[in-house]
Amino acid sequence: MTTAPLLQVVGVSKRFGPTIALRDVDLEVHPGEVLALIGENGAGKSTLLKILSGAHPPDSGQLFLDGQPYAPKGPHDARLRGVAMIYQELNLAPDLTVEDNLMLGQPGTGGGTLVRRRQRGRVREVLQAVGLGDLDPGAVAGEQSIATQQLIEIARALISESRLILFDEPTSSLPQKDVRRLFGIIRQLQNRGMGIVYISHFLEEVREVAQRFAVLRDGEKVGQGELADVSDAEIITMMAGRDVEELYPVVPHRPGEPRVQVVGLTAEPQPQGVELELRRGEIFGVAGLVGAGRTELLRCIFGLQSVVQGEILVDGRAVGRGVRAAMRAGMGFLSEDRKGEGLAQDLSIIENITLSNLGPYVRFGVIRLQRRNAAAEQWMRRVNVKARNGFQRVSELSGGNQQKVAFARILHQRAEILLLDEPTKGIDVGTKAEIYRMMGQLAAEGKTVVFVSSYLPELLAVCDRIAVMARGRIREVRPADQWTEDEVMQCAILQ
């Protein structure tokens, strides 16, 4: 780049107790460019963005913004200096209006009086800039779609006159049409001369939106350059520190006889009249657009959502209503909302793994803690959870390690039918490969795996059969090798 850097990161390090999150990291971001920050979960990417956004101070090193020393006292100070952060978990006040969210933290007009007419013009201007010109500024922010809320966050950065915007996994919860819309907005921000740091685990997405990259591994910068000059395999090798030969490892397994029958399953508003047959030793994929009813189908099968009619049979026996009946029938559920309902964030790894099946450790009403802890640590080793120890809080783990804990919980529960809703969402390619291998091993053990995903390449590579849902109904089921991505999408958008 020939322009002077907008942002310079020089020798930044950060430690949390005994854990080194960042070690001597150097980085530059130039006006009008998107820098992709790439790395596995726990590599230090989010920590670096939190330092840039003022949420954490660095332990050592220096930051420069437009050539001037930059040491924000907190996120508000960073915004006033022109640096805005767009988090993976949205950071709006959901009960306030769009306008009030945009104006939160903005300098006052003086005199202690809020002049709505004066600010309304500016609000409409920034909403127009992010493609929300038709949105009522008086609408409640929390009632908008996730994609719209994300654009409101970007509008808030514009109203703050930010020069540097930091995106942490912004597309993890977006359907494809909204991803395209977001990329268009990012290109507009580039054209305005803004600098952008963009974290994503999707390399094809990174290539579309960014020009340069930097790779972090174990808190250190291990590579950087122009994306046009490197292959995906080279980037993945930098991330993992080793050659990752198989992005989609295949564990030999053979689907057997039918185990689960879903008969006329109907709920309000969806699913509608679903008929399915799931086999032992099978990985069964469910594809479809956001809102197609995939999550609702899994929640109905597991008893989390009320069913209007229809039944579920396991080995020919009807499963009663509710979660307990589903668990007694051998089912385990992994929610796509890992933080909200998939794990108890404030409890330890050991507690999360064993919470749904404490029976083996209880005697005369007392939990034998030593025995429980030893069993949980065995499961941690089996699924390769990286943590200080089993007593570490789940909230302190990276997203990929949290997902492994969620897997360990349903495996410890001795589930034979695993209902997995977006199990690879928001995790790095190395951890994804571990999860694919784990799914294959479970199928090889004769377990039934139902795999909901919005990412078609992984469904096509990992599954034995794939069902496509649209408007709450199963449109078609085929062996995975008889689908293409285009055919899945055409089936998913049928009216």
C-alpha positions as CSV (number, residue, x, y, z in Angstrom):
1,M,0.0,0.0,0.0
2,T,1.3,3.5,-0.8
3,T,-1.0,5.4,1.5
4,A,0.0,6.1,5.1
5,P,-1.5,3.6,7.5
6,L,-4.8,4.6,9.2
7,L,-4.0,2.1,12.0
8,Q,-0.7,0.8,13.3
9,V,-0.4,-2.0,15.9
10,V,3.2,-2.3,17.2
11,G,4.3,-5.1,19.4
12,V,1.0,-5.5,21.2
13,S,0.8,-8.3,23.8
14,K,-2.0,-9.3,26.2
15,R,-2.2,-11.9,28.9
16,F,-5.2,-13.2,30.9
17,G,-3.7,-14.9,34.0
18,P,-1.5,-17.7,32.8
19,T,-3.0,-17.5,29.3
20,I,-1.1,-15.5,26.6
21,A,-3.8,-14.2,24.3
22,L,-1.5,-12.0,22.1
23,R,2.3,-11.9,21.8
24,D,4.1,-9.0,20.1
25,V,1.6,-8.5,17.3
26,D,2.3,-6.0,14.5
27,L,-0.4,-4.9,12.1
28,E,-1.3,-2.1,9.7
29,V,-4.7,-1.1,8.2
30,H,-4.8,1.5,5.4
31,P,-7.6,3.8,4.4
32,G,-10.0,2.2,1.9
33,E,-9.0,-1.4,2.5
34,V,-10.4,-4.5,4.1
35,L,-7.9,-6.5,6.1
36,A,-9.1,-10.0,6.9
37,L,-8.0,-11.2,10.3
38,I,-7.8,-15.0,10.1
39,G,-7.1,-17.7,12.7
40,E,-8.5,-20.7,14.6
41,N,-10.8,-20.2,17.6
42,G,-8.6,-19.0,20.5
43,A,-5.9,-17.6,18.2
44,G,-6.4,-14.1,19.6
45,K,-8.5,-12.4,16.9
46,S,-11.3,-11.2,19.1
47,T,-8.9,-10.1,21.8
48,L,-7.0,-7.9,19.3
49,L,-10.3,-6.3,18.1
50,K,-11.3,-5.7,21.8
51,I,-8.0,-3.9,22.3
52,L,-8.6,-1.8,19.2
53,S,-12.1,-1.0,20.3
54,G,-11.1,0.0,23.9
55,A,-12.7,-3.0,25.7
56,H,-9.3,-4.2,26.9
57,P,-6.0,-2.3,27.4
58,P,-2.9,-4.0,26.0
59,D,-0.3,-5.1,28.5
60,S,2.5,-3.9,26.2
61,G,3.0,-2.4,22.8
62,Q,1.6,0.7,21.1
63,L,-1.3,1.7,18.9
64,F,-1.4,4.6,16.4
65,L,-4.4,6.1,14.6
66,D,-3.6,8.5,11.7
67,G,0.0,8.5,13.0
68,Q,-1.0,9.7,16.5
69,P,-0.8,7.6,19.7
70,Y,-4.1,5.9,20.3
71,A,-4.9,4.5,23.8
72,P,-8.7,4.5,24.2
73,K,-9.9,4.5,27.8
74,G,-12.9,2.4,26.8
75,P,-15.3,1.6,24.0
76,H,-17.0,5.0,24.2
77,D,-13.7,6.8,24.0
78,A,-12.7,4.6,21.0
79,R,-15.9,5.6,19.2
80,L,-15.3,9.3,19.9
81,R,-11.8,8.7,18.3
82,G,-13.3,7.1,15.2
83,V,-13.1,3.4,15.9
84,A,-16.3,1.3,16.0
85,M,-16.8,-2.4,16.7
86,I,-19.6,-4.6,15.2
87,Y,-19.8,-7.7,17.4
88,Q,-21.0,-11.1,16.4
89,E,-23.6,-10.8,19.2
90,L,-25.4,-7.6,18.4
91,N,-24.9,-4.7,20.8
92,L,-28.1,-2.7,20.5
93,A,-30.5,-1.6,23.2
94,P,-33.4,-3.8,22.0
95,D,-36.2,-1.8,23.7
96,L,-35.2,1.5,22.4
97,T,-36.1,3.0,19.0
98,V,-33.7,2.8,16.0
99,E,-33.1,6.6,16.4
100,D,-32.3,6.4,20.1
101,N,-29.9,3.5,19.4
102,L,-28.1,5.5,16.8
103,M,-27.8,8.6,19.1
104,L,-26.7,6.7,22.2
105,G,-23.4,8.2,23.4
106,Q,-23.3,11.0,20.8
107,P,-22.2,14.4,22.0
108,G,-25.1,16.6,23.2
109,T,-26.3,19.6,21.4
110,G,-25.7,21.9,24.4
111,G,-28.1,23.5,26.8
112,G,-29.4,20.1,28.1
113,T,-32.2,20.0,25.5
114,L,-32.7,17.3,22.9
115,V,-33.7,18.7,19.5
116,R,-35.3,15.8,17.7
117,R,-35.8,17.6,14.4
118,R,-32.1,18.5,14.3
119,Q,-30.9,14.9,14.8
120,R,-33.7,13.3,12.7
121,G,-32.1,14.5,9.5
122,R,-28.8,13.0,10.3
123,V,-30.4,9.7,11.4
124,R,-32.2,9.4,8.1
125,E,-29.0,10.2,6.2
126,V,-27.0,7.4,7.8
127,L,-30.0,4.9,7.5
128,Q,-30.1,5.7,3.8
129,A,-26.4,5.1,3.5
130,V,-26.7,1.5,4.8
131,G,-29.8,0.7,2.7
132,L,-32.4,1.3,5.4
133,G,-33.9,4.5,3.9
134,D,-37.4,3.1,4.3
135,L,-37.0,2.1,8.0
136,D,-38.9,4.3,10.5
137,P,-36.4,5.8,12.9
138,G,-39.2,5.5,15.6
139,A,-39.4,1.7,15.2
140,V,-38.2,-0.5,18.1
141,A,-34.7,-1.8,17.3
142,G,-35.3,-5.3,18.9
143,E,-38.3,-6.0,16.6
144,Q,-36.2,-5.8,13.5
145,S,-34.5,-8.8,11.8
146,I,-31.0,-9.7,12.7
147,A,-29.7,-8.4,9.3
148,T,-31.5,-5.1,9.9
149,Q,-30.1,-4.8,13.4
150,Q,-26.6,-5.4,12.1
151,L,-27.1,-2.6,9.5
152,I,-28.3,-0.3,12.3
153,E,-25.0,-1.0,14.1
154,I,-23.1,0.1,11.0
155,A,-25.3,3.2,10.8
156,R,-24.3,3.9,14.4
157,A,-20.7,3.7,13.4
158,L,-21.4,6.2,10.5
159,I,-23.2,8.6,12.8
160,S,-20.1,8.6,15.0
161,E,-18.0,9.5,12.0
162,S,-15.9,6.4,12.4
163,R,-12.9,5.9,10.3
164,L,-12.1,2.4,11.3
165,I,-14.8,-0.3,11.6
166,L,-14.1,-3.7,13.2
167,F,-16.3,-6.7,12.2
168,D,-16.2,-9.8,14.3
169,E,-18.0,-12.7,12.4
170,P,-20.7,-10.4,11.0
171,T,-22.3,-13.1,8.7
172,S,-22.6,-16.0,11.2
173,S,-26.4,-15.5,11.6
174,L,-27.3,-14.1,8.2
175,P,-29.0,-15.8,5.3
176,Q,-27.2,-15.5,1.9
177,K,-29.2,-12.6,0.5
178,D,-28.3,-10.5,3.6
179,V,-24.6,-11.5,3.3
180,R,-24.6,-10.1,-0.2
181,R,-26.3,-6.9,1.1
182,L,-23.7,-6.6,3.9
183,F,-20.8,-7.0,1.4
184,G,-22.3,-4.2,-0.7
185,I,-22.3,-1.9,2.3
186,I,-18.7,-2.8,3.1
187,R,-17.7,-1.9,-0.4
188,Q,-19.4,1.5,0.0
189,L,-17.5,2.1,3.3
190,Q,-14.2,1.3,1.5
191,N,-15.1,3.8,-1.2
192,R,-15.5,6.4,1.5
193,G,-11.9,5.7,2.5
194,M,-12.7,3.9,5.7
195,G,-10.4,1.1,7.0
196,I,-12.0,-2.2,7.9
197,V,-10.8,-5.2,9.9
198,Y,-12.9,-8.3,9.1
199,I,-12.9,-11.6,11.0
200,S,-14.5,-14.6,9.4
201,H,-14.0,-18.4,9.4
202,F,-15.3,-18.6,5.8
203,L,-12.3,-18.3,3.4
204,E,-14.5,-17.9,0.3
205,E,-16.2,-15.0,2.1
206,V,-12.8,-13.5,3.1
207,R,-11.7,-13.6,-0.5
208,E,-14.8,-11.8,-1.7
209,V,-14.7,-8.9,0.7
210,A,-11.0,-8.4,1.6
211,Q,-7.7,-7.5,-0.2
212,R,-5.1,-8.3,2.4
213,F,-4.9,-10.8,5.3
214,A,-3.1,-11.5,8.5
215,V,-3.1,-14.8,10.3
216,L,-2.9,-15.3,14.0
217,R,-2.0,-18.6,15.7
218,D,-1.7,-19.0,19.4
219,G,-1.7,-15.2,19.9
220,E,1.1,-14.6,17.4
221,K,1.0,-13.2,13.9
222,V,2.3,-16.0,11.7
223,G,1.6,-14.7,8.2
224,Q,0.3,-11.8,6.1
225,G,0.0,-10.7,2.6
226,E,-2.2,-10.2,-0.4
227,L,-5.1,-12.7,-0.7
228,A,-4.5,-13.0,-4.4
229,D,-1.1,-14.4,-3.8
230,V,-2.0,-17.3,-1.5
231,S,-4.1,-20.5,-1.8
232,D,-6.7,-21.6,0.7
233,A,-4.4,-24.6,1.6
234,E,-1.6,-22.2,2.4
235,I,-3.8,-20.0,4.6
236,I,-5.1,-23.1,6.5
237,T,-1.6,-24.4,7.0
238,M,-0.7,-21.0,8.6
239,M,-3.8,-21.2,10.8
240,A,-3.2,-24.7,12.0
241,G,0.6,-24.8,12.1
242,R,0.4,-28.1,10.1
243,D,-0.9,-29.3,6.8
244,V,-4.7,-29.9,7.0
245,E,-5.0,-32.6,4.4
246,E,-8.7,-33.2,4.9
247,L,-11.2,-30.4,5.3
248,Y,-14.0,-32.9,5.2
249,P,-12.6,-36.1,6.8
250,V,-14.6,-39.2,6.0
251,V,-14.9,-42.0,8.6
252,P,-16.2,-45.2,7.0
253,H,-19.7,-46.1,8.2
254,R,-22.6,-47.9,6.8
255,P,-26.2,-46.8,7.4
256,G,-28.3,-49.6,8.7
257,E,-32.0,-50.3,9.4
258,P,-34.5,-47.6,10.2
259,R,-34.4,-46.3,13.8
260,V,-36.6,-43.1,13.8
261,Q,-39.9,-42.5,12.0
262,V,-41.4,-39.0,11.9
263,V,-45.0,-39.3,10.9
264,G,-47.1,-36.3,9.8
265,L,-45.3,-34.0,12.3
266,T,-47.1,-30.6,12.4
267,A,-46.7,-27.6,14.6
268,E,-47.7,-23.9,14.4
269,P,-46.5,-22.2,12.3
270,Q,-44.1,-25.0,11.2
271,P,-43.1,-27.7,10.4
272,Q,-46.1,-29.0,8.4
273,G,-46.8,-32.6,7.7
274,V,-43.2,-33.8,7.9
275,E,-42.5,-37.5,7.1
276,L,-39.0,-38.8,7.6
277,E,-37.2,-42.1,8.2
278,L,-33.8,-42.0,9.9
279,R,-31.4,-44.9,10.0
280,R,-28.8,-46.3,12.4
281,G,-25.3,-45.3,11.5
282,E,-26.4,-42.5,9.3
283,I,-25.6,-38.8,9.0
284,F,-28.8,-37.2,7.7
285,G,-28.5,-33.6,6.5
286,V,-31.3,-31.0,6.5
287,A,-30.9,-28.0,4.1
288,G,-33.0,-25.0,3.4
289,L,-33.2,-21.3,3.6
290,V,-33.4,-19.4,6.9
291,G,-37.0,-19.6,8.0
292,A,-37.6,-22.9,6.2
293,G,-38.5,-24.7,9.5
294,R,-35.3,-26.8,10.0
295,T,-34.7,-25.6,13.6
296,E,-38.4,-25.9,14.4
297,L,-38.3,-29.5,13.1
298,L,-35.5,-30.5,15.4
299,R,-37.1,-28.7,18.4
300,C,-40.4,-30.6,17.8
301,I,-38.6,-33.9,17.6
302,F,-36.8,-33.2,20.8
303,G,-39.9,-32.0,22.6
304,L,-38.9,-28.3,22.9
305,Q,-41.8,-27.1,20.7
306,S,-45.4,-28.1,21.0
307,V,-46.7,-30.5,18.3
308,V,-50.2,-30.1,16.9
309,Q,-50.4,-33.5,15.3
310,G,-48.2,-36.4,14.2
311,E,-45.9,-38.7,16.1
312,I,-42.3,-39.7,16.5
313,L,-41.3,-43.4,16.8
314,V,-38.0,-44.7,17.9
315,D,-37.4,-48.4,17.2
316,G,-41.1,-48.7,16.5
317,R,-42.2,-47.2,19.9
318,A,-44.0,-43.9,20.1
319,V,-42.1,-41.2,21.9
320,G,-44.1,-39.2,24.5
321,R,-44.3,-35.4,24.5
322,G,-41.6,-33.3,26.1
323,V,-37.8,-33.2,26.5
324,R,-37.7,-35.9,29.2
325,A,-39.5,-38.4,27.0
326,A,-37.1,-37.6,24.1
327,M,-34.1,-38.1,26.3
328,R,-35.4,-41.4,27.6
329,A,-35.8,-42.4,24.0
330,G,-32.1,-41.8,23.5
331,M,-32.1,-38.3,21.9
332,G,-29.7,-35.5,22.4
333,F,-30.1,-31.9,21.1
334,L,-27.4,-29.4,20.3
335,S,-28.8,-25.9,19.9
336,E,-27.6,-23.4,17.3
337,D,-27.8,-20.8,20.1
338,R,-24.7,-21.9,22.0
339,K,-24.6,-19.0,24.4
340,G,-28.3,-18.5,25.0
341,E,-29.4,-22.1,25.6
342,G,-26.8,-24.6,24.5
343,L,-24.5,-24.1,27.5
344,A,-24.6,-22.7,31.0
345,Q,-22.0,-20.0,30.5
346,D,-21.2,-19.3,34.1
347,L,-20.7,-22.9,35.1
348,S,-17.6,-24.9,34.7
349,I,-16.8,-27.3,31.8
350,I,-17.3,-30.3,34.1
351,E,-20.7,-29.0,35.3
352,N,-21.8,-28.4,31.7
353,I,-20.7,-31.9,30.5
354,T,-22.4,-33.8,33.3
355,L,-25.5,-31.6,34.1
356,S,-28.0,-33.6,32.0
357,N,-26.9,-37.0,33.3
358,L,-25.9,-36.9,37.0
359,G,-27.4,-40.2,37.8
360,P,-24.2,-42.3,37.6
361,Y,-22.5,-40.1,40.3
362,V,-25.3,-39.8,42.8
363,R,-25.5,-42.1,45.9
364,F,-28.0,-41.6,48.7
365,G,-28.8,-38.1,47.2
366,V,-25.1,-37.0,47.2
367,I,-23.1,-36.3,44.1
368,R,-19.7,-38.1,44.2
369,L,-17.7,-35.2,42.8
370,Q,-14.4,-37.0,42.3
371,R,-16.1,-39.7,40.2
372,R,-18.0,-37.1,38.2
373,N,-15.0,-34.9,37.6
374,A,-12.9,-37.8,36.4
375,A,-15.6,-38.9,33.9
376,A,-16.0,-35.3,32.6
377,E,-12.3,-35.0,32.0
378,Q,-12.3,-38.2,30.0
379,W,-14.9,-36.7,27.7
380,M,-12.9,-33.5,27.5
381,R,-10.0,-35.5,26.2
382,R,-12.1,-37.5,23.8
383,V,-13.4,-34.4,22.1
384,N,-10.1,-32.5,22.5
385,V,-11.3,-29.5,24.6
386,K,-8.5,-27.0,25.0
387,A,-8.7,-25.5,28.5
388,R,-6.7,-24.9,31.6
389,N,-8.7,-27.6,33.4
390,G,-12.2,-28.9,33.8
391,F,-13.1,-26.2,36.4
392,Q,-12.6,-23.3,33.9
393,R,-15.8,-21.4,33.1
394,V,-17.3,-22.2,29.7
395,S,-17.7,-18.5,29.0
396,E,-13.8,-18.2,29.0
397,L,-13.4,-20.7,26.2
398,S,-13.2,-20.0,22.5
399,G,-16.3,-20.7,20.4
400,G,-14.9,-23.9,19.0
401,N,-14.0,-25.2,22.4
402,Q,-17.5,-24.3,23.7
403,Q,-19.0,-26.3,20.9
404,K,-16.8,-29.3,21.8
405,V,-18.2,-29.0,25.4
406,A,-21.7,-29.0,24.0
407,F,-20.9,-32.2,22.0
408,A,-19.3,-33.8,25.1
409,R,-22.5,-33.1,27.0
410,I,-24.8,-35.0,24.7
411,L,-22.2,-37.8,24.3
412,H,-21.9,-38.1,28.1
413,Q,-25.7,-38.2,28.1
414,R,-25.3,-41.5,26.1
415,A,-27.6,-40.2,23.3
416,E,-28.0,-42.5,20.4
417,I,-29.9,-40.0,18.2
418,L,-28.1,-36.7,17.9
419,L,-30.0,-33.7,16.7
420,L,-27.4,-31.1,15.7
421,D,-28.5,-27.6,14.8
422,E,-25.8,-25.6,13.0
423,P,-23.0,-27.4,15.0
424,T,-20.2,-25.7,13.0
425,K,-21.5,-22.2,13.2
426,G,-18.9,-19.6,14.1
427,I,-15.9,-22.0,14.5
428,D,-12.7,-22.3,12.6
429,V,-11.8,-24.8,9.8
430,G,-9.6,-26.9,12.0
431,T,-12.3,-27.4,14.7
432,K,-14.9,-28.0,11.9
433,A,-12.8,-30.8,10.6
434,E,-12.6,-32.3,14.1
435,I,-16.4,-32.1,14.4
436,Y,-16.9,-33.7,11.0
437,R,-14.7,-36.6,12.1
438,M,-16.5,-36.9,15.4
439,M,-19.8,-37.1,13.5
440,G,-18.4,-39.8,11.3
441,Q,-17.1,-41.8,14.3
442,L,-20.6,-41.6,15.9
443,A,-22.2,-42.9,12.8
444,A,-19.6,-45.7,12.7
445,E,-20.7,-46.6,16.2
446,G,-24.3,-47.0,15.0
447,K,-25.6,-43.7,16.2
448,T,-28.1,-41.6,14.2
449,V,-26.9,-38.1,13.4
450,V,-29.3,-35.4,12.1
451,F,-27.2,-32.4,10.8
452,V,-28.9,-29.1,10.1
453,S,-26.6,-26.6,8.3
454,S,-26.9,-23.5,6.1
455,Y,-23.5,-24.2,4.6
456,L,-24.1,-26.5,1.6
457,P,-20.5,-27.7,1.0
458,E,-20.3,-29.3,4.4
459,L,-23.7,-31.0,4.0
460,L,-22.8,-32.4,0.6
461,A,-19.3,-33.6,1.8
462,V,-20.3,-35.1,5.2
463,C,-23.9,-36.5,4.9
464,D,-25.3,-39.8,3.6
465,R,-28.6,-38.3,2.7
466,I,-29.9,-34.8,2.5
467,A,-33.5,-33.5,2.9
468,V,-34.4,-30.0,1.6
469,M,-37.0,-28.0,3.5
470,A,-39.0,-25.1,2.3
471,R,-42.0,-23.3,4.1
472,G,-42.0,-25.9,6.8
473,R,-42.2,-28.9,4.5
474,I,-39.8,-31.5,3.3
475,R,-39.5,-31.0,-0.4
476,E,-37.2,-33.9,-1.3
477,V,-34.8,-36.4,0.2
478,R,-31.9,-37.9,-1.9
479,P,-28.5,-39.5,-1.2
480,A,-26.0,-36.7,-0.8
481,D,-24.0,-37.7,-3.9
482,Q,-27.2,-37.1,-6.0
483,W,-27.4,-33.4,-5.1
484,T,-25.5,-30.4,-6.3
485,E,-25.4,-27.0,-4.6
486,D,-27.5,-25.5,-7.4
487,E,-30.1,-28.3,-7.2
488,V,-30.4,-27.9,-3.4
489,M,-31.0,-24.1,-3.8
490,Q,-33.5,-24.6,-6.6
491,C,-35.4,-27.0,-4.4
492,A,-35.2,-24.7,-1.4
493,I,-36.8,-21.7,-3.2
494,L,-39.7,-23.6,-4.7
495,Q,-43.0,-22.1,-3.9
